[in-house]
Amino acid sequence: MASTRLTKTVGAGNRKTWTWSGWVKRSQIGTATNAILATYVHANDEFRIYFADTDKISMRFYNGTEYILGTTRVFRDTNAWYHLVFVADTTNSTTNDRFRIYVNGTRETAFDANSQPTQNLSMSINDSNTMEIGSFNNGSFFDGSMSHVHFIDGTAYDASAFGETDATTGEWKIKTSPSVTYGTNGFFILKDGNSVTDQSGNSNNFTVGGGTLTNTEDCPSNVFNTFNPLDDYYEAGTFFNGNTTYQTGTAAGKYGRNTSTLGMTSGKFYWEVKPVSVNTSIDYYPVIGITASQITGSQDFVGKASTDYSWSTNQDGSNTVKYNNNSNISWGNHFALNSIVGVAVDLDNNKIYFSKDGVWQESGDPTSGSTGTGAAFTITSASSTPLGAYFPSLSNYDGTGYVKFEANFGNGYFGTTAVASAGTNASGNGIFEYDVPTGYTALSTKGLNL
């Protein structure tokens, strides 16, 4: 959502008892307040549910007196979808049951802050004002994704109303059509894609009050790969668009790089990367590849160090090279800014291929199996590497410049721009600009289990 907010002016509802449920995936951690649900009347009348810059969850009502429930536990997994349920019920005679928080079906019990509301206190939620999702007072924007957002006016439900344990996997999963009573101001939005049309039957539709609400294939039942803010060494890189856009930092004498959230141990996977901008005063040095170890040297990029188990293609000024073990070979065609570099990794035969704008370089054929026709490299088996898995990885190859990359791991977007014309995808998983080689799939939880 980044700077996106959803808004609706609601009528008078139950100001003492309500429930909010939604699936939430964070993009940024350790940042300023990320608001999930809020109302703001004035400085002495406000309510919000949010991730603090400590990465803890709080629900807070302030009317001159602060009532707050804030977790001890932190939530820093930018790959996971969290199912969050917040319950307010000031009519409850048990003090510690008036504010409740559930995460993935389990009620939180350890809190750094626990100042519960007084009994029968009326709050600003449902008080004929503007309700916001994804921001607080048109600021403190939530950075990430949301799905299956419910608001229940007048009933306190626990998490089991909206989710259940999968009998086979033991994982907490969505109830896509829960049996609940929504009440006057209740709603159900973001059920399928980015629709803010209320699915509860109440016609309590929201509007996009600012920013761009983008659809994503990434969802609680199929988590797609993204760049990883927790793996950002030596330079302070920046992340955008649900961590599918990465810009390397510019620390002098250090090379920016990042690996992704999901790793590959076997199978065949495809993704696309577009370098979109660089420092205008330097040469153009984007590096695109994979790694199976932690890159530790401040001037090591993907493919450079002999101990990195990493392979890449690198636009070295006007020359295109492939890089491994600190050795480069001139290879392939020049890819300019906004060229789409396709990456196909075949871990059944330990080959990697690169394409430029849909054309496989050096007449590569990712479907050639053990023959490896036109493969950029024959790579080490994942089981023999330090991490035991390969991760998509990016670098810049300059100590003062940056490169900004946009990746499509199957969501069908580069940044906030949808692919121009989706290619075929034999595995039926993900949306890409160009045809996905037969037998390959997107790097996602569904793809890893094909």
N, C-alpha and C positions, 0 to 999 in steps of 0.2 A: 504493500500500500504506500509506503514512503510518505508522500505529502498528500495522500488521498484521504478524504473523509466522507462518510455517509451520514446523512442527516434526515431527521423527520421531526416535525412539530406534532407532539402528541397531545391528546386531551387528558382530562382528569382520569386517573386510574388508581390502582391500589398502591399507596405510598408506603405501606408497611411490609408487604409480602410480595416477592417476585423472584424469578430465577432466570439467569442468563447461561446459555450453553453454546459452545462453539469449539471448532477445531482450529488451532492456531499454529502457524509455523513462523518462527522468528528468523529475521535476516541479520540483524545487528544486535550485538551484545555490549554491555558496559556503556551504553549511551544514555542520553537524557531520557526522561520519562516517556515510555511508550504506552499511550492510552488505548485501551480496548473498548471500553464503554464509558460514557461520561454525560453529565449535564452540568451546565454552568449558568446560574442565574445571576449571581454577583459574588463578590469576594467572600461573603459570609453565608453563601448558600451554594454548595457545589458537591457533586458526587463523581467519583471516578474509580475505575478498575484499571490497573496498569502494571507494567514491568518497570521497576525502578532501575536506576543506573547501576545498582548492585546486582541486577538480574534476579531479584526476588519479586514475588507477586504480592500486590496489596489491593484491598478494596477499602475505600475511604469515603466517609461522609463528614463534611465540615459545615457547621452552622453557627460558628463562634466557639463551639466545642468540637474537638476532633474525636471521631470514632473510626478506628482503623484496625484491620486485621492484615498483618504482613508476615509472610512465610519466613522461616529460617532457611529453608532449602532454596538453592539457586537453580535457575533454568537456563542453561547455556548451550544446549544442543541445537545448532542451526540446521541440522539435517532432519530432525524429528518433527512430526506433528503432535502437539499436545492437545488432549481433550480437556478443556477447562470448563468447570461448572461453578458459578457463583450464586449463592443463595442468600437472600436477605429476608428475614422474618422476625420483625421486632415484636410480634404478638407472642412469640415463644416465651414460656415461663422460665426456660433454662437459659441463663445468660449467655453461655458459650455456644448456644445454637442459633443465635440471632444473625451473625455473619458466619458463613461456611464456605470453604473452598475445597473443590475436588479436582484432582489431576489424574487423568487416565483411570478413572473409576475409583480412585482411593481418596478418602478424605484426608486433607492435611491436618496434622495435629501439633506440629512444632512451629511456634511463631516468635519472631523477634518483637512484634508489636501486637498487642491484643487488648484493645480498648473497645469493648462491645457496646452497641447502642443501648440506651435505656429502653425499658419495655414500652411498646406501643408508640415509639417515636415515628413520626412521619418524615420522610426524606424527599429530596428534590426529584428523584426518579419518579416518573408518572405524574408530575405536578404541572400539567398544561404548559410544557416548555419544550425546548429543542433537545432531542436526544441525539447524541453523536456516537458513531462507531468508527474507531480508528483515529480519534483525536480528542483533545480536551481543549475547549474554548478556542477551536480553530488553530491549535498548536499541539506540541507534544505528540507528534504523529506516530502511530504504530508503524514499524518497518517490518513487513513480512506479508504473510498470506493468511486468509481466513476462509473457512468452509463450514457449511451447515450451521448457521447462526440462528439460535432460537431465543426469543424473549417470552417469558410466561408472566402474565399480569394476574396476580392474586393467588398463586399456588407456589408452595416451596417443594420442589422436586429434588431428589438426589441424583447422582450421576447415572444410576441404573435406568432412569427414564429415557436417556438419550444414547446410551452405549451398552455393550455387553461383551463378555469374554468369549472369544472364538473357541469352540469346543475342541478344535483340532490343533491350533497353534498356541492357544493360551494367551493370545494378544487381545487387548482391548480394541473394539471396533465400533463403527457407527451403526446406530439404528437409523436407517435412512427415512423412515416414516414413523416416528415415535407416537405412541398413544398418549397424548397430553391435552389438557384443556388450556387454550392460550389466553383466554380472558380478553377484556376490551382492547388493550393496547398491545396484545401479544402479536408476534410475527415470526416468520421463518424465511430467511433470505440466504443467498449464496448457496443454494442447494445444488444446482447444476450449473457450473460455470460462474460468471460474474453477474448474474441476474439479481437485481435488488427488488424485484417484484415479490411481494409477500406470498408464500406458498401455504400459509396457515388457513386461508379462507377468510381472513379478516380484511383483506385489501389494505393492510398497513404498509404500503410501499415506501421504500426509502428513495432518496435521490443522491447522486454523487455531488457533494457540496464543493468539491475541489479536487484537483489532481486527475489521474487516469486510473480507472479500475480495470485491470487487465486480467483476462482469463488465463488459466494455466492448466496444463495437463497434470501437473504435480498436485496430488491430493492425498488425503489420509490413507487411502487404499493402494496408492501407487506413488511412492516417493521418488522423485527424480534427482539425479546428481546436480550439485551446484559447486561453485567455488567455496572455499572454507576460510572464514575469517579467523579461525583459531590456528591456522597454519600460515602465518604471514610474517616471515622472518626478515630481519635486517633492514627492511624498508617499511615505512608505514603506508601500505597500499590502501585503496578505498574500494568499497563494494557497493553495487547498486542493483536495482531491479531483481530483488529476491536472490541476490548473490549470483546472478548469471552474468553480470558485468563486473569486470575487475580491472582496476587501473593501478599499475605498479607505482611505487614511490620514487622519490628522487634523491635519496640520501647519497652524498658524495662517496664514490669509491665502492658502492655496494649495489648488487644486482637484485631487483625485486623478483619474487617468484611466489607461486601459490599452487597448492595441490587441491584436489576436490574432496567431497565428502564421502563418495562411494568408491570402493575398490573392486577390481576384477581379478578373479582367480582362475576362471575357465570360461569358455564360451566365446561369442563373437559380438563385438559392440561397435557402435558408430555414433559419432557426434560431429558438430560443426562449430568452427570458431571464426570470428571476423575481427581482425585488427581494425579499429575505427579511428584512432587518433594517436599522434605522437608529438613530442616536442618539435617545434618547427625548426629549431636551431641545430638539431643533431641528425645523424644518420638514422635509418629506420631499422631497428633491431628487435622484432618480435620473435619469440621462441615458443613453439607449440609442440607438445609431445606427451610422454608418459614417464612416470618414475615409480620405482618399487623400493625406495629407501628415502630416509630423511636427508635432504640436501642441506649440508651444514656449513659450507664455506661461504663467506660473505660475498665472494666474487665468483661463485659457482652458479651456473644456470643449468637448465635441463639439458642433459647430454654432455656436460663438460667433464665433471670429475670422474675418474676411473672407478671410484667406489660407489657411484650413485645408482647403478642399475637404471639408467635413464637414457631415453632416446628421443630425438627431436628433429624437426625441420626448422631452419633458422634463416630469416631474411637478413643476411649480412650485408648491409648497404644495398648495392644493386645486384648482389649475388645471392642465389638461393643455395643453401647447403643442407646436408643432413649431418647430425652431430651425435657422437657417442664416444665415451672413453677419451675425452679431450682431443678427439680427432674429427676433422670435418672434411667432407667430400662434396665438390660441386655437384648439385643434383636438382632436377626438377626445374620448373618455370617460375619466373619472378612473380610473387604475389604482392600486389599493391594494397594500399589502404582500401578497405571494404571488399577485398577479395574474400571469398568464403573458402576456408580450408577445411576439407572433410578429413576425418581421422577414422580409420577402420582398424581395430585391433582383433586379431584372431589368436586367442590363447589356447585353442585346441591344436593349432599348428605353430604357434609362437612366431607370428608375423605381424608387422605393422605396415600400413599403407597410408599415403596422403594423397588427397585430391585438391585441385584448384578449380573453383567454380564448376564443380560437377565432373571434371576430367581427371581421371586417375593418373598421377604422374609416373613417368617412365613406363607407360603402358601397363600399369599395375592392374591386377585382377584379384580383388579380395576373395573371390569365390574359387580360386585355384587350389586351395587346400595346402597339402604338404609341398606342392611344387613351388608355391610362393612367387608366382609370376609377377615381376615388377615390384616386389615388396621393397620398402625402404630399408628394412632390417629384418634379420632373424634375431629374435630376442631371447633372453634367458627365461626358462620356465618360471612361472610365478612362484611355485613352491620352493624354488632355490634362491629366492631373493630375501633380503632382510625383513621386509614387511610381509612377505608371503602373498602379496597382491599388487597389482598395478593401479595407479591413480592418474587420471588426466591431469596434466600440469602445464603451467605457463610461466614464462620469464621475460624480462627485458635483458638486453645484452649491452648495457651502457651504465656507467656509474653516476650519471647526473640526469639522464633523461627518463621519460616514462613511456609506456605503451598502454593503451586502453583497449581491452578485448571485450567483445560481446560473444557469448556462447549460446548455442542452441543444443541443449542436451535432450531435446525431444518435446519441449513445451511449445514449439512452433513460433517462437519469437526470437529476434535479436534485439536486446534491450526492450523497448516497448513497441517495436515494429514487427508486425506479423510477417512470416515468410511470404514471398511474392506469389509463389505457386507451389504448393506442397508436392513433393515427389512421392513415389510409391514406397511403401513400407511393408515388406513381406511378413514381418512379425506382428504387425498391427499394434505396435507400441511406440507412441511418439509421433510428432509431426516435424518433418525436416524439409529444407529447401530443395534438396536433390534426392534422387532415388537412393534408397538404402540397399546395399548389396544383399542379395538373397541369403538368408540364414543369419543376418545380423539384426541386432535390436538396440533400443535405447538403453542407456545405463540408468536403470531404475530398479526399485525393489521387485517390480513385476518382471523386468528384463532379466534380473539375476536369478529368477526362479522359473524361467521358461524351460 
